Amino acid sequence: MARPKKDNADYFSHDADMRNDNRIKAVRRKFKNEGYAIWNMLLEHLTDCDFFEYEYNDLNIELLSGDFDIDPNSLKEMIDYFILLKLLSLEDGYIKSLQLIKRFESLLSKRKRDNKRVIANENPQSKVKESKVKESKIEEVIDKETLYNIDKLQEYYLSNKEVVNSIINEPINKIKNKEHLISRLKEFKVILTNQGRLSEKYSEYTRYFLAWNRKAPLKQITNKRPTDNITS
């Protein structure tokens, strides 16, 4: 079976003298060590994003601020400064580091060549059969790098006891029980729906949800019995 196509990377190279770049010195002068830390965390995040770019909007600022443990307004101020210094480029509503992307050119070229060889060697009938099996067993296994609609992702959360227990047992998530988790997932679904984000990768959805949950105000927990799904 062919490996899933990747449009991101597992790591990026960090120059030993990064701190001495004139633009980075300006960041350090303006925002101190916190600015330097946020810049590196942002590079890590962009490396993990598809095509090394990230949609720049209010929701994503909130999600990143939860991940980076920083006030959303402070994070936006920093990102706007990175754009001003041309450390970041803002194009069609997405932020990206052109220098970071340049460093991945050889990696992306290699993947493109490998993908062509895989496609040439694949058996189309086997691929269709495999796809049907994977779709029929969504409750048992899910490809974390494939896009799924929000309902399927939330159904998988609740059908996976390990996921539910790990969220409930981690104090920082502030989730009291499964009923509370259902309520928070419903809230989060509304936010993503309003943003037009009806499909997400499991890995990114998990990160976004937990970051949002830790920051968003908690609502009163109801006494209704837990439902089997949250597709409504």
C-alpha positions as CSV (number, residue, x, y, z in Angstrom):
1,M,0.0,0.0,0.0
2,A,1.3,3.5,-0.9
3,R,2.2,5.9,1.8
4,P,-0.1,8.8,2.2
5,K,0.9,11.9,0.3
6,K,2.4,14.5,2.7
7,D,2.3,18.3,2.0
8,N,4.2,19.2,5.2
9,A,7.4,18.2,7.0
10,D,8.5,16.7,10.3
11,Y,11.2,19.3,11.0
12,F,12.9,22.4,9.7
13,S,16.6,23.4,9.9
14,H,17.5,26.1,12.5
15,D,20.6,28.1,11.7
16,A,23.0,28.5,14.6
17,D,23.1,32.3,14.1
18,M,19.4,32.8,13.5
19,R,19.3,35.2,16.5
20,N,21.8,37.5,14.7
21,D,19.7,38.2,11.6
22,N,18.9,41.9,11.7
23,R,15.2,41.3,11.5
24,I,15.3,38.8,14.3
25,K,17.3,41.3,16.3
26,A,14.5,43.8,15.8
27,V,12.0,41.1,17.0
28,R,14.1,40.5,20.1
29,R,14.5,44.2,20.8
30,K,10.7,44.8,20.5
31,F,9.3,41.7,22.1
32,K,12.3,40.4,24.1
33,N,12.8,36.6,24.4
34,E,9.1,35.9,24.2
35,G,9.1,37.3,20.6
36,Y,12.0,35.0,19.6
37,A,10.2,32.0,21.2
38,I,7.0,32.8,19.4
39,W,8.8,33.2,16.1
40,N,10.3,29.7,16.5
41,M,7.0,28.1,17.6
42,L,5.4,29.7,14.5
43,L,8.0,28.2,12.2
44,E,7.3,24.8,13.9
45,H,3.6,25.3,13.3
46,L,4.1,26.3,9.6
47,T,6.3,23.3,9.0
48,D,3.5,21.1,10.2
49,C,0.8,22.9,8.1
50,D,-0.2,21.7,4.6
51,F,1.9,23.6,2.0
52,F,3.6,25.4,4.9
53,E,1.0,28.1,5.1
54,Y,-1.7,29.0,7.7
55,E,-5.0,30.9,7.3
56,Y,-4.7,34.2,9.1
57,N,-8.0,35.0,10.8
58,D,-9.4,35.7,14.2
59,L,-10.3,32.0,15.0
60,N,-6.9,30.7,14.1
61,I,-5.2,33.5,16.2
62,E,-7.3,32.3,19.1
63,L,-6.3,28.7,18.5
64,L,-2.6,29.5,18.1
65,S,-2.7,31.7,21.2
66,G,-3.9,28.7,23.2
67,D,-1.2,26.5,21.8
68,F,1.6,29.1,22.3
69,D,0.2,30.2,25.7
70,I,0.1,33.9,24.8
71,D,-2.7,36.6,24.7
72,P,-4.3,36.6,21.3
73,N,-3.8,40.4,20.9
74,S,-0.1,40.1,21.7
75,L,0.2,37.2,19.2
76,K,-1.5,39.2,16.5
77,E,0.8,42.2,17.2
78,M,3.8,39.9,16.8
79,I,2.6,38.3,13.6
80,D,1.8,41.7,12.1
81,Y,5.4,42.8,13.0
82,F,6.8,39.6,11.4
83,I,4.9,40.6,8.2
84,L,6.2,44.1,8.3
85,L,9.7,42.9,8.6
86,K,9.0,40.5,5.7
87,L,9.8,37.5,7.9
88,L,6.3,36.3,6.9
89,S,4.4,36.9,3.7
90,L,0.6,37.4,3.7
91,E,-1.0,36.2,0.5
92,D,-4.7,35.5,-0.1
93,G,-5.4,35.4,3.6
94,Y,-2.6,32.9,4.4
95,I,0.7,33.6,6.2
96,K,3.8,31.8,5.1
97,S,7.6,32.0,5.4
98,L,9.1,32.1,1.9
99,Q,12.5,31.3,3.3
100,L,11.1,28.2,5.1
101,I,9.4,27.1,1.9
102,K,12.6,27.6,-0.1
103,R,14.4,25.2,2.3
104,F,11.8,22.5,1.5
105,E,12.1,22.7,-2.3
106,S,14.4,19.7,-2.6
107,L,12.1,17.7,-0.2
108,L,9.0,18.5,-2.2
109,S,10.7,17.7,-5.5
110,K,11.7,14.3,-4.2
111,R,8.2,13.6,-3.0
112,K,6.8,14.6,-6.4
113,R,9.1,12.1,-8.1
114,D,8.3,9.4,-5.6
115,N,4.6,10.0,-6.0
116,K,4.8,9.6,-9.8
117,R,6.5,6.2,-9.4
118,V,3.9,5.0,-6.8
119,I,1.0,6.0,-9.1
120,A,2.6,4.1,-12.0
121,N,2.9,1.0,-9.9
122,E,-0.4,1.0,-8.2
123,N,-3.2,-1.4,-9.0
124,P,-6.4,0.7,-9.5
125,Q,-8.7,-2.1,-8.4
126,S,-6.8,-2.7,-5.2
127,K,-6.9,1.0,-4.4
128,V,-10.7,1.2,-4.7
129,K,-11.2,-1.9,-2.6
130,E,-8.8,-0.5,0.1
131,S,-10.7,2.8,0.1
132,K,-14.1,1.1,0.7
133,V,-12.6,-1.0,3.6
134,K,-11.1,2.1,5.3
135,E,-14.4,4.0,5.0
136,S,-16.4,1.1,6.5
137,K,-14.2,0.9,9.5
138,I,-14.0,4.6,10.5
139,E,-14.9,3.8,14.1
140,E,-11.9,1.4,14.3
141,V,-9.2,3.4,12.6
142,I,-8.8,6.8,11.1
143,D,-6.0,8.3,9.0
144,K,-4.9,11.4,10.9
145,E,-3.6,13.1,7.7
146,T,-6.8,12.7,5.7
147,L,-9.6,15.3,5.6
148,Y,-12.9,14.2,7.3
149,N,-16.0,16.1,7.8
150,I,-16.7,17.6,11.2
151,D,-19.5,15.1,12.1
152,K,-17.3,12.1,11.3
153,L,-14.4,13.5,13.4
154,Q,-16.7,14.2,16.4
155,E,-18.3,10.7,16.1
156,Y,-14.9,9.2,16.2
157,Y,-14.0,11.2,19.3
158,L,-16.9,9.7,21.2
159,S,-16.5,6.2,19.9
160,N,-12.9,6.1,21.0
161,K,-12.7,5.5,24.7
162,E,-9.0,6.2,24.8
163,V,-9.5,9.7,23.3
164,V,-12.4,10.5,25.6
165,N,-10.5,9.3,28.7
166,S,-7.3,11.1,27.8
167,I,-9.2,14.4,27.4
168,I,-11.2,14.0,30.6
169,N,-8.2,12.9,32.7
170,E,-6.0,15.8,31.6
171,P,-6.8,18.7,34.1
172,I,-5.6,21.4,31.7
173,N,-8.5,20.5,29.3
174,K,-11.1,21.4,32.0
175,I,-13.4,18.7,30.7
176,K,-15.4,17.1,33.6
177,N,-17.0,14.1,31.9
178,K,-18.3,12.7,28.6
179,E,-21.4,14.9,28.7
180,H,-19.3,18.0,29.1
181,L,-17.1,16.9,26.2
182,I,-20.1,16.5,24.0
183,S,-21.3,20.0,24.9
184,R,-17.8,21.5,24.1
185,L,-17.6,19.6,20.8
186,K,-21.0,21.0,19.7
187,E,-19.8,24.5,20.5
188,F,-16.6,24.0,18.5
189,K,-18.6,22.6,15.6
190,V,-20.7,25.7,15.4
191,I,-17.5,27.9,15.3
192,L,-15.9,25.9,12.5
193,T,-19.2,25.8,10.6
194,N,-19.5,29.6,10.8
195,Q,-15.9,29.7,9.5
196,G,-16.8,27.4,6.5
197,R,-14.4,24.8,7.8
198,L,-16.6,21.7,7.5
199,S,-13.6,19.3,6.9
200,E,-10.4,19.0,8.8
201,K,-7.5,16.5,9.3
202,Y,-7.9,14.6,12.5
203,S,-4.5,15.7,13.8
204,E,-5.1,19.4,13.2
205,Y,-8.7,19.2,14.4
206,T,-7.5,17.7,17.7
207,R,-5.0,20.4,18.2
208,Y,-7.4,23.2,17.3
209,F,-10.2,21.8,19.6
210,L,-8.0,21.4,22.7
211,A,-6.4,24.9,22.2
212,W,-9.8,26.5,21.8
213,N,-11.3,24.6,24.7
214,R,-8.6,25.7,27.1
215,K,-9.2,29.4,26.1
216,A,-12.9,29.7,25.4
217,P,-15.2,30.5,28.4
218,L,-16.9,27.4,29.9
219,K,-20.7,27.2,29.8
220,Q,-22.9,25.7,32.5
221,I,-23.0,21.9,32.2
222,T,-26.5,20.6,31.7
223,N,-28.0,17.5,33.4
224,K,-29.2,16.0,30.2
225,R,-28.2,12.4,29.5
226,P,-25.2,11.9,27.1
227,T,-26.2,11.2,23.5
228,D,-24.8,8.6,21.3
229,N,-23.6,11.1,18.7
230,I,-23.3,14.8,18.2
231,T,-24.2,15.2,14.6
232,S,-27.1,17.5,15.2
